[in-house]
Amino acid sequence: MSREFEIRREVVLPAAPEEVFAAVTTHTGAWMFPTEKVPAVGGEGPDDPTVKAWEPPHRFEVRVDGEDGWFNALEYVIEARDGGTAVLRYVHSGVLSEEDWDGQYDGASLHTDFYLHTLGQYLEFFTGRPAAFADVQGPAASRTPDGFEVLLRALGVTDAMGVGDRLRGGPPGTDPLDAVIDYRTAHFLGLRTDGALYRFFGRNAFKAPVGMTIHLFDGAQDGTADAGRAEAAWQRWIDGVYAPHSAG
């Protein structure tokens, strides 16, 4: 059995409507996932069959339908504000399994807040710049109740650290991090450097492994950003973080 859900948000973004529209359509890899990885998050234009509304720069809607009434839909309504900003009215609707519906809804809702915050970070610090994208998933051992806390300790994030604090370090094989914490909640951590966004997801709270995404802006324009190298290095690191837990 399944049941419909709807998540609504309204946020003010530090960019013009044209920049917001580009970000939520063709530049999703700069703040969420590339369209090719998750087709239901963006669209290449009105000829894309998943695109149900394409009215640049004010409205965009994408919807994917499946069997037995299943669907997943995203709607973005964008309005200009004074001072070069824009209001985004966002609606995510679809169908979730009745089994643990509340848990799935809570997970989707909290992810929405993090993604929309990351959209704001992209538009404020990197708008218009292409991104090289990397996706790293933790091992099964990271599903434990303290899985995200284990990751934070390995990163060097203390309980006292919050938004605005700086974090230095990073795994071997990557450029050393010199980052500011731009987002921190019980289940999510956002780090921003001068040339990248690092997003950490405590999905162990939602019965899944922890994970992270990397959005590399430095070098993405000329092709020198090596997302594969970054992904491999962080994957080795995150696997190593949980290796003692896997053995135990």
Buried (B, 14 or more C-beta within 10 A) or exposed (E): EBEEBEBEBEBEBBBBBBBBBBBBBBBBBBBBBBBEEEBBBBBEEEEBEBBBBBEBBBBBBBBBEEEEEBEBBBBBBBBBEEEEBBBBBBBBBBBBEEEEBEEBBBBBBBBBBBBBBBBBBBBEBBBEBBBBBBBBBBBEBBBBEEBBBBBBEBBEBEEEBEEEEEBEEBBEEBBEBEBBBBBBEEBBBBBBBEBBBBBBBBBBBBEBBBBBBBBBBBBBEEEEBBBEBBBBBBBBBBBEBBEEBEEE
